[in-house]
Amino acid sequence: MITRYDPDALNVLGGPLDPCGLDPVTGFYRNGCCETGAEDVGLHTVCAVVTAEFLAFSNAMGNDLTTPVPAYRFAGLKPGDRWCLCAPRWKEALDAGAAPGVVLEATHEETLAVVPLDVLRAYAVSGSG
């Protein structure tokens, strides 16, 4: 079950923000959605379908997303998982040629302050599944 932080949150297309993922549970608020608020200084707003290339890039940047951390009920990510990424980190991955796909319907509109919609559209993947 998803408990929304902001039930009125919009996605980058201007529609209601869809959930990003519950397996593993993602989002700054760990509610499955790429919602954001004043506490979210990292802007965890991009719903990405992570790739091996992106996971290696993230690890090289000092953020290991593959190693399980049981204390936080985090099993580690694998390629194909959906995860709310920080918009600035997604942009860094883009600039490095390692940007993963983006689920536009589940990517929060605040992402547009960092990445233009036409760029996000170029990396769009299906919102289903």
C-alpha positions, 0 to 999 in steps of 0.5 A: 500500500502506498501512503502518499506524502503529497497526494497532489504531486504531479509528474513531468508530463503534468499528470498525477505522479504514479508510483515508481516501485515497491520492490524494492521500496523506493522514494525519499519517504520510502513510500514507493513514489518519487515525491519530494519535500523540504527535507529532501535536499538531494531531490530524489525525483527521477524514477529510473530503471537502473542499468549495470552501467548506471550502478557502476557509475554510481558506485564510482561516484561514491554511492554504492547502490548494489550492496545490501544494507539489512539495517535499512531493509535494503537488499541492494539494486540490480539492473532492471529495478526501479529507483528514485534517483536524485535529479542532479545525480541522474544529470551527472550520469547523463553527462558521463554517458551512463544515464538510465531510462526514466519512467516519465509518469513516475518522475516528479515535476521538480526534476524539470528544474534540473533536466529539461523535459525533451532530455527526459523524453529521450530516455523514457521507458514504459511506465508499466511493469 
